[in-house]
Amino acid sequence: MINVAIIGASGYTGVELARILCNHPQVRLTAATSRQYAGQPLAQVFPNLRQKTALLCENLSIDELCERADFFFTAVPHKTAMDIVPKLLSAGKKVVDLSADFRLRVVAVYEEWYQQHSSPELIPEAVYGLPELYRDKIKTSRLVANPGCYPTSIILGLAPLLRAGIIDPATIIADSKSGTSGAGRAAAVGSLFCEVADGFRPYKVGGAHRHLPEIEQEINVFLSEPVRISFTPHLLPISRGILSTIYARLQPGVQEEEIAQLYETAYAQEPFVRVLPGNSFPATQFVRGSNFCDLGFKIDQRTGRIIVMSAIDNIVKGAAGQAVQNMNLVCGFAETTGLESAPFFP
């Protein structure tokens, strides 16, 4: 049993972490920080947690936090995390960071897309927290950089094809749709019900989304020459879920049975990746509230392209659930602990 704290518990990722951790048999949730709601019960801020936790939201110093817990989730904005994480590590704690501050391996790339990095010395030791690719490194890490939601859906969809070298990576196009919880809980006009309901729109078009360098970083791990891809996110009028549809040109002569075997082999032992049978395609409603990623594909014989489809819950496998999966690996727990629940339906 370990003591765990959530730094930044007042957002959607924070409450999802609390929901999962309250049911985790190997942890005690001992602190949840929030400046906005300091002094209020966490279950008052988020009534879904009634009778699950008696914790108060608190605005604690790092020293006070380190007295409360041994393992930390930093669910805070970019820039804030890079100022907190070094202090936690210096105190001998272990961290899963849910911001982007430690995801990008090249400091200059991070600073191009975000801001100046104040803790660049930690970037080389941070492990990118996609267990399906980096499980062994995660197990021995003290700092895990939890992936973004869009990158999780896209990288898991592409990895078997890239590893086998059966697509032209220069032709990759990722078209992704996300529910509004991906925009966070802070009040913003673009997330208001009347702005979102009954509508569907792209945003950050033309290579402008900050998840793009993260996606390309992980795609290029499989390649001898780096490539750039086209990625366009869209906002769906739903609360949870991401559906990514990924297109790429197949190498000549590749058959559907070969691709099916690639996916089955790649993910046969993965507890949270479900490869769907032929002509069954992923849908957000079938992963809602779960840590699953559902994958399917279809070959467009007319164009010679493969169409890969990937569905996740953006605040579970795309954030809090994957963070707990990473904690389980770091702490030596069974990887699925606390994450076994079936998806919500309907």
C-alpha positions in Angstrom: 0.0 0.0 0.0 1.4 3.4 -1.0 0.3 7.0 -0.3 -0.6 8.9 -3.4 -1.3 12.6 -4.0 -2.9 14.5 -6.9 -1.5 17.9 -7.5 -4.1 19.7 -9.5 -7.3 17.8 -8.6 -9.9 20.3 -9.8 -9.9 19.6 -13.5 -11.4 16.7 -15.4 -8.2 14.7 -15.3 -7.9 15.3 -11.6 -11.3 14.1 -10.8 -10.9 11.1 -13.1 -7.7 10.2 -11.2 -9.5 10.5 -7.9 -12.3 8.3 -9.2 -9.9 5.6 -10.2 -7.6 5.8 -7.2 -10.5 5.7 -4.7 -11.1 2.1 -6.0 -7.5 1.1 -6.3 -6.7 -1.6 -3.7 -3.0 -0.8 -3.5 -3.1 2.9 -2.8 -4.4 5.5 -0.3 -5.3 8.9 -1.8 -3.8 11.2 0.9 -3.8 14.6 -0.7 -5.6 16.5 -3.5 -4.5 20.0 -4.2 -6.5 22.9 -5.5 -6.1 26.6 -5.0 -9.5 27.4 -6.3 -11.3 25.0 -4.0 -9.0 25.0 -1.0 -10.9 24.0 2.2 -13.7 22.4 0.4 -14.3 18.6 0.4 -13.3 17.0 -2.9 -16.7 15.2 -2.9 -18.4 18.6 -2.7 -16.5 19.9 -5.7 -17.2 16.6 -7.5 -20.4 15.1 -6.2 -19.7 11.8 -8.1 -17.1 11.1 -5.3 -19.6 11.2 -2.5 -18.9 8.3 0.0 -15.7 7.5 -2.0 -13.4 10.0 -0.3 -13.4 12.4 2.7 -10.4 14.4 1.4 -10.4 18.1 1.5 -8.9 20.1 -1.4 -5.8 21.9 0.0 -3.3 24.4 -1.2 -0.2 22.7 0.2 3.5 23.5 -0.1 5.9 21.0 -1.6 7.3 20.1 1.8 3.8 19.5 3.2 2.9 17.3 0.2 6.1 15.3 0.5 5.1 14.4 4.1 1.7 13.1 2.8 2.7 10.9 -0.1 5.3 8.9 -1.8 3.9 8.9 -5.4 2.5 12.0 -7.2 0.4 12.7 -10.2 1.0 16.3 -11.4 -2.2 17.2 -13.3 -1.3 20.8 -13.7 -0.8 23.1 -16.7 2.3 23.2 -18.8 5.1 25.3 -17.3 3.7 24.7 -13.8 4.7 21.0 -13.8 8.4 21.8 -14.7 8.6 23.9 -11.6 7.1 21.3 -9.3 8.5 18.0 -10.5 12.2 18.7 -9.7 11.3 19.4 -6.1 9.4 16.2 -5.8 12.2 14.1 -7.3 14.8 15.8 -5.1 12.7 14.6 -2.1 12.9 11.0 -3.4 9.4 10.8 -4.7 8.1 9.3 -8.0 6.0 11.2 -10.4 3.7 10.7 -13.4 3.3 14.1 -15.0 0.2 14.6 -17.1 1.4 17.9 -18.7 3.5 18.1 -21.8 6.5 19.4 -20.0 8.6 16.2 -20.2 7.1 14.5 -23.2 9.3 16.0 -25.9 12.9 14.7 -25.9 14.4 17.7 -27.6 14.3 20.9 -25.5 14.4 23.2 -28.6 11.3 21.4 -29.9 9.4 21.9 -26.7 10.4 25.6 -26.5 9.2 26.0 -30.1 5.7 24.7 -29.3 5.3 25.7 -25.7 7.6 28.0 -23.8 11.1 28.2 -22.2 11.9 25.0 -20.2 13.2 25.6 -16.7 14.1 22.0 -16.0 15.8 20.7 -19.2 18.1 18.5 -17.2 15.3 16.1 -16.4 14.2 15.6 -20.0 16.7 12.8 -20.7 15.5 10.7 -17.9 11.8 11.2 -18.4 10.2 8.1 -19.9 7.4 8.5 -22.4 4.5 6.8 -20.7 3.0 4.7 -23.4 3.2 1.2 -21.8 2.6 -0.7 -25.1 5.9 0.7 -26.4 8.0 1.5 -23.3 6.8 -0.8 -20.6 10.3 -2.0 -19.4 11.6 1.6 -19.2 8.6 2.8 -17.3 9.1 0.1 -14.7 12.5 1.5 -13.7 11.6 5.2 -14.0 11.0 7.8 -11.3 9.5 10.3 -13.8 7.0 9.2 -16.4 5.7 11.7 -19.0 2.1 10.7 -19.6 1.2 10.9 -23.3 -1.3 13.3 -24.8 -4.7 11.9 -25.7 -4.5 12.4 -29.5 -1.0 11.0 -29.6 -2.1 7.9 -27.7 -4.9 7.1 -30.2 -2.7 7.7 -33.3 0.5 6.1 -32.1 -1.2 2.9 -31.0 -3.0 2.8 -34.4 0.2 3.2 -36.4 2.9 1.4 -34.5 2.4 -2.2 -35.9 2.4 -0.8 -39.5 5.5 1.4 -39.0 7.4 -1.4 -37.2 6.7 -3.7 -40.2 7.6 -1.0 -42.8 4.5 -1.7 -44.9 3.2 1.9 -45.2 4.8 5.0 -46.7 5.1 7.2 -43.6 5.3 10.4 -45.7 1.7 9.8 -46.7 0.2 9.6 -43.2 -2.9 11.7 -42.5 -4.5 11.7 -39.1 -8.0 13.0 -38.8 -9.1 13.0 -35.1 -12.3 14.0 -33.3 -12.5 14.7 -29.5 -15.2 15.3 -27.0 -15.2 18.7 -25.2 -13.6 17.4 -22.0 -10.4 17.5 -23.9 -10.5 21.3 -23.7 -10.4 21.2 -19.9 -12.8 22.4 -17.2 -11.9 26.1 -17.2 -14.7 28.4 -18.5 -14.2 29.3 -22.1 -16.7 30.5 -24.7 -15.7 27.8 -27.2 -16.7 25.1 -24.8 -20.1 26.5 -23.8 -23.0 24.2 -24.5 -24.6 26.5 -27.0 -21.2 26.8 -28.8 -20.7 23.1 -29.1 -24.1 21.3 -29.2 -25.5 20.4 -32.6 -22.2 21.4 -34.2 -19.0 19.8 -35.4 -15.8 21.7 -36.3 -12.1 21.5 -36.9 -9.6 23.5 -34.9 -5.8 24.1 -34.8 -5.8 23.4 -38.6 -2.7 23.4 -40.7 -0.2 21.8 -38.4 -0.9 24.1 -35.4 -1.9 21.6 -32.7 0.7 21.2 -29.9 0.3 17.4 -30.0 1.8 17.2 -33.5 5.5 17.2 -32.5 4.7 14.5 -29.9 3.1 12.3 -32.5 5.9 12.8 -34.9 8.5 12.1 -32.2 7.1 8.7 -31.5 6.4 7.9 -35.2 10.0 8.7 -36.1 11.3 6.2 -33.5 10.3 3.5 -36.1 11.9 5.2 -39.1 15.4 5.8 -40.4 14.5 9.2 -41.8 12.2 11.6 -39.9 8.8 12.5 -41.5 6.1 15.0 -40.9 2.4 14.1 -41.0 -0.8 15.9 -41.5 -3.0 16.1 -38.4 -6.3 17.8 -38.0 -8.3 17.7 -34.7 -12.0 18.3 -34.6 -14.4 19.1 -31.7 -17.4 16.7 -31.2 -20.5 17.7 -29.2 -19.9 14.9 -26.7 -18.3 14.9 -23.3 -15.8 12.0 -23.6 -14.0 10.2 -26.4 -11.6 10.4 -29.2 -12.0 8.7 -32.6 -8.9 8.9 -34.8 -9.1 7.9 -38.5 -5.6 7.5 -39.9 -4.7 7.1 -43.6 -1.5 6.0 -45.3 -0.5 4.4 -48.6 0.3 0.7 -48.4 3.4 -0.8 -49.9 2.5 -2.9 -53.0 1.4 -6.4 -52.5 0.4 -6.2 -48.8 -2.7 -8.3 -48.1 -5.4 -7.7 -45.5 -4.6 -11.0 -43.7 -1.0 -10.0 -43.2 -2.1 -6.7 -41.6 -4.6 -8.4 -39.4 -1.8 -10.8 -38.2 0.4 -7.8 -37.5 -2.1 -6.2 -35.2 -3.0 -9.4 -33.4 0.7 -10.2 -32.8 1.5 -6.7 -31.7 -1.3 -6.4 -29.2 -2.1 -10.0 -28.2 -0.7 -9.6 -24.7 -1.8 -6.0 -24.2 -4.5 -5.8 -21.6 -5.9 -2.4 -22.8 -5.7 -2.7 -26.6 -8.6 -4.5 -28.3 -8.1 -5.4 -32.0 -11.5 -5.7 -33.6 -12.4 -8.4 -36.1 -12.7 -7.6 -39.8 -15.5 -5.1 -40.7 -16.0 -4.2 -37.0 -15.0 -0.6 -36.4 -14.3 1.3 -33.2 -16.8 3.7 -31.7 -16.3 6.1 -28.8 -19.4 4.8 -26.9 -17.8 1.4 -26.6 -14.7 2.6 -24.7 -16.4 5.3 -22.6 -15.2 5.4 -19.0 -12.5 2.7 -19.7 -8.8 2.4 -20.2 -9.3 0.5 -23.5 -8.1 1.5 -27.0 -10.2 -0.2 -29.7 -8.5 -0.6 -33.1 -9.8 -1.6 -36.5 -8.7 -1.2 -40.1 -9.8 -1.4 -43.7 -7.9 -1.4 -47.0 -9.2 0.9 -49.7 -8.4 -1.2 -52.7 -9.3 1.6 -55.1 -6.6 4.0 -53.7 -4.1 1.5 -52.2 -4.5 3.1 -48.8 -5.0 1.6 -45.4 -7.6 3.3 -43.1 -6.9 2.7 -39.4 -9.5 3.6 -36.8 -8.7 4.1 -33.1 -11.1 4.9 -30.3 -10.2 5.9 -26.7 -11.8 7.7 -23.8 -9.7 10.9 -23.8 -9.7 11.3 -20.0 -9.1 7.7 -19.2 -6.7 6.0 -21.7 -5.9 9.5 -22.9 -5.0 10.8 -19.5 -5.9 9.5 -16.0 -6.3 5.8 -16.7 -3.0 5.6 -18.6 -1.4 7.6 -15.7 -2.6 4.9 -13.2 -1.4 2.2 -15.6 2.0 3.8 -15.5 1.9 4.1 -11.7 1.1 0.4 -11.5 4.2 -0.4 -13.6 6.5 1.9 -11.6 5.3 0.5 -8.3 5.3 -3.1 -9.3 1.6 -3.7 -9.1 -0.3 -5.7 -11.6 -0.7 -3.4 -14.6 -4.5 -3.6 -14.7 -5.0 -2.9 -11.0 -7.8 -0.4 -10.5 -8.5 -0.3 -14.2 -10.5 -3.5 -14.9 -14.0 -2.0 -15.2 -15.8 -2.5 -18.4 -16.7 0.7 -20.4 -19.9 2.6 -19.6 -22.9 1.8 -21.8 -25.0 3.5 -23.0 
